[in-house]
């Protein structure tokens, strides 16, 4: 009886160790995948942030205008912008409205 109980305890310990190792390995794989995804997304974010900061400054846009477009670009009044809607064969021209949240 003692031999059977000792064998059962040893078998249980080996089985539980194998289950714990498999579960730990799966969790480590998921963590590694998540870290790699975060690393890639962080790199893309840094590139997009740099591009946004570099291209969106007013001075930079004015420089691009003078460099590439010369006098082709003109400033428009926002009240001059119209919206042309076509629905059910009815054409409508509406003023552009800015709605602040």
C-alpha positions in Angstrom: 0.0 0.0 0.0 2.8 2.4 0.9 4.6 1.7 -2.4 1.4 2.4 -4.3 0.8 5.7 -2.5 4.5 6.7 -3.0 4.2 5.9 -6.7 0.9 7.8 -7.0 2.5 10.9 -5.3 5.5 10.8 -7.6 3.3 10.3 -10.7 1.1 13.2 -9.6 4.2 15.5 -9.0 5.6 14.6 -12.5 2.3 15.2 -14.1 1.7 18.5 -12.4 5.2 19.6 -13.2 4.6 18.9 -16.9 1.3 20.8 -16.9 2.9 23.8 -15.2 5.8 23.8 -17.6 3.5 23.7 -20.6 1.3 26.4 -19.3 4.3 28.6 -18.4 5.7 28.1 -21.9 2.4 29.2 -23.6 2.3 32.3 -21.4 5.9 33.1 -22.2 5.1 32.8 -26.0 2.1 35.1 -25.6 4.2 37.7 -23.7 7.0 37.5 -26.4 4.4 38.0 -29.2 2.8 40.9 -27.4 6.2 42.6 -26.7 7.2 42.2 -30.4 3.8 43.7 -31.5 4.4 46.6 -29.1 7.9 47.1 -30.4 6.7 47.3 -34.0 3.8 49.6 -33.1 6.1 51.9 -31.1 8.4 52.2 -34.1 5.5 53.0 -36.4 4.2 55.6 -33.9 7.6 57.2 -33.6 7.9 57.5 -37.4 4.3 58.9 -37.7 5.0 61.3 -34.8 8.2 62.5 -36.4 6.5 62.9 -39.8 3.6 64.8 -38.2 5.9 67.1 -36.2 8.1 67.8 -39.2 5.5 68.3 -41.8 2.7 70.0 -39.9 4.5 73.1 -38.6 3.3 76.3 -40.3 6.8 77.4 -41.2 7.5 74.0 -42.9 4.2 74.1 -44.9 5.0 77.7 -46.0 8.5 76.6 -47.0 7.0 73.7 -49.0 4.5 76.0 -50.7 7.2 78.4 -51.9 9.5 75.5 -52.8 7.1 73.3 -54.8 4.1 75.3 -55.7 5.4 78.9 -56.2 2.2 81.0 -56.5 -0.1 78.2 -57.4 -1.7 78.0 -53.9 -4.0 80.7 -52.7 -5.7 81.2 -49.4 -9.5 80.7 -49.4 -12.0 82.1 -47.0 -13.8 79.3 -45.3 -17.2 81.0 -46.0 -16.5 80.5 -49.8 -16.4 76.7 -49.4 -19.6 75.0 -50.5 -20.9 71.5 -50.2 -22.4 69.9 -53.3 -24.8 67.0 -52.4 -26.5 64.7 -54.8 -29.3 62.6 -53.4 -32.3 61.0 -55.1 -31.6 63.0 -58.3 -31.8 66.3 -56.4 -28.7 68.5 -56.4 -28.1 70.8 -53.5 -25.4 73.3 -52.8 -25.0 74.1 -49.1 -22.6 76.3 -47.2 -19.7 74.6 -45.3 -20.4 74.6 -41.6 -17.9 74.0 -38.8 -19.4 72.4 -35.8 -17.4 72.6 -32.5 -17.9 69.7 -30.1 
